[in-house]
Amino acid sequence: MTPPTVNAYNNSSMNEIVFPAGIMQPPFYDPNADDAVNYGGMGAVIGHEITHGFDDHGSKFDGHGNLKDWWSAEDLKNFKARAACVSDQFDAYVVDGDLHENGKLVLGESIADLGGLTIGYACLRKVSGRQAQASGERRASLTEQRFFLGWTQVWGANERIEYARLMANTNPHPLPRFRGNGPLSNMAEFAKAFGCKKGEPMVREQACKIW
C-alpha cells in the first residue's frame, strides 16, 4: 500500500501489521479528539489487525510467519465452535430480499472486528483508569458511549443496493452497516453503556466471544 492509502493490513507471512499514513486522520484518528473516540476508531483498527493473526486464516501461521499447525487439538476445536457463532450471526443479516451476508466469506474480518473492539476497549479502560486515579474522579459512562460511537462513525456509508448485493457476494468484509452494529451486539459493555436490555435488537441472545 502507498503512504496516502486509507487502509491497513496484516501480512501473515511477514508476521507484520501495517498502517499507511493515510489512515491516521478522522474518522479513524483525530489528534484533537479525546481518548475514547480515538480508541474506538484507530485503537479498534489496530486491534483488528492484531486479531487477524489469530483469525481463521492468520492462525495457520506461527510467530515467524511460517505456515505451521501450532494449535493444540482442543484449542482448535474450541476456536472453531466460537467462530461458528460469528459465522451464524452474519449469515442471518439480510442484505436485500432473500440475499444474506455469507458468514463464512466474512468470517475472518468479523472475527477481527470483534477482537479489535475488545482490545481497543481494554486499552481505553486501562488509560482512563489511570486518568481517573490521577484526577480522583470517576469515569463517566459517556466516555464509554463515545468509544462505541467512535467505532460506528468509521462505518457510516451510503451505497446503492446493486453495490451492496455485489459486495455481499464477493467481498470478505461485511457491509458497513453490519460491521458497525454486528460486533457491538455481542458486547455486554455496549449494552451497559447505552442501557440496552435483553431481547432488544442490539443485545444478542447468544453473544459471540472469540478471545
C-alpha positions, 0 to 999 in steps of 0.5 A: 500500500502507498503512504496516502492509502486509507487502509491497513493490513496484516501480512501473515507471512511477514508476521507484520501489521501495517498502517499507511499514513493515510489512515491516521486522520478522522474518522479513524484518528483525530489528534484533537479528539479525546481518548475514547473516540480515538480508541474506538476508531484507530485503537479498534483498527489496530486491534483488528489487525492484531486479531487477524493473526489469530483469525481463521486464516492468520492462525495457520501461521506461527510467530515467524510467519511460517505456515505451521499447525501450532494449535493444540487439538482442543484449542482448535476445536474450541476456536472453531465452535466460537467462530461458528457463532460469528459465522451464524450471526452474519449469515442471518443479516439480510442484505436485500430480499432473500440475499444474506451476508455469507458468514463464512466469506466474512468470517475472518474480518468479523472475527477481527472486528470483534477482537479489535473492539475488545482490545481497543476497549481494554486499552481505553479502560486501562488509560482512563483508569489511570486518568481517573486515579490521577484526577480522583474522579470517576469515569463517566459512562459517556466516555464509554458511549463515545468509544462505541460511537467512535467505532460506528462513525468509521462505518457510516456509508451510503451505497446503492443496493446493486453495490451492496448485493455485489459486495455481499457476494464477493467481498470478505468484509461485511457491509458497513452497516453490519460491521458497525452494529454486528460486533457491538451486539455481542458486547455486554459493555455496549449494552451497559453503556447505552442501557440496552436490555435483553431481547432488544435488537442490539443485545444478542441472545447468544453473544459471540466471544472469540478471545 
